[in-house]
Amino acid sequence: MKEDRNILQILRHSRHDWLNVIQLIKGNLTLKKYDRVEEIIQEIVNQTQNESKLSNLNMPKFASDLLVFNWVNKNHFQLEFEVIGDCVDLQSYDERLLQWFMEFSNHLNESCERYGENHLQLTVELMEEELPRFTFDFHGSLQEVEKINKFLGNEQNWNEQLQLVESYINKEEFYITIQLV
């Protein structure tokens, strides 16, 4: 029963997003801004391709949480993602990566300035003969940088599957790369 309500809620959010996109296209057509209509359509194609690639990584828990992240969580930041490279089977990382990401996003949410324009871009890099990398690129306003640093410095957040590669953090932006090992 609860799952049915969750599905309905997700469908409602999806429908709302699509109506917004259609209104954008319609408005730009009315204004005869055909170049902008092309841009909007290309953005939709790119987003759909990234959603498809994410879904094909064989990480159903992580992928489904990312796909609905902006709809079901009350965050002070917007999440976007992109998947670069050919899809690989990452099933063995699914639960651990989801757990890490949820803890990380909770710390980020607590650190973000409320009602600010905060944006987190996640890039999944799947390059041949390299370990998969997840880069988190944040732009916005952080009130508690130390909270993020403390989370990253906590050895309990890293194990034989996840490894911190690099990080740079200040009050307006951060860049964090983790690697699956």
C-alpha positions, 0 to 999 in steps of 0.5 A, a space after each residue: 500500500 505504501 509503495 503504491 502511494 510512493 509510485 503515485 507521488 513519483 508519477 505526480 512529480 514527473 508529470 509536473 516536471 513534464 508540464 513545466 517543460 511543455 510550458 517552456 517549449 510552448 512559451 518559446 514557440 509563441 515568442 518565436 525563440 526557436 533556438 531556445 526550443 532546440 536547446 530545451 529539447 536537447 537538454 531533455 535528450 541529454 537528461 534522458 540519456 543520463 537517466 538511462 545510463 544511470 539505470 543501466 549501471 545495475 545499481 537499482 537502489 542508488 539509481 532510483 534514489 538519484 532519479 527521485 532525489 529532487 522530488 522526495 527529499 526536502 533539500 536545500 540544494 538541487 541535484 543533477 547528474 551525468 554519466 560519462 563512458 560506457 555502462 558497467 555492472 556496479 551492482 556490488 557497490 549499490 548499497 555501500 554507495 547509496 549509504 555513503 551518498 545519503 550520509 553525505 547529502 544529509 551533511 551537505 543539506 545541513 551545511 547549505 544556506 537555506 533558500 539559497 541557489 545551491 546546486 550539486 552536479 554529480 558526474 559518474 566517470 566510467 573510463 576504460 581501464 580505470 576505476 569508476 569515479 564519482 565527482 561531486 561539484 557544488 556551487 552555492 553557499 555553505 554555512 558549515 564547511 567544517 561539517 563536510 570536512 569532518 565527514 570526509 575526514 572520518 575513516 568510517 566513511 571509507 572502506 575497501 569499496 570507496 576511496 576519497 581521491 581528492 577534495 577542495 572545499 570553501 564556502 561557495 563551492 567544493 569539488 570532491 572525487 571518490 573512487 570505487 575500488 
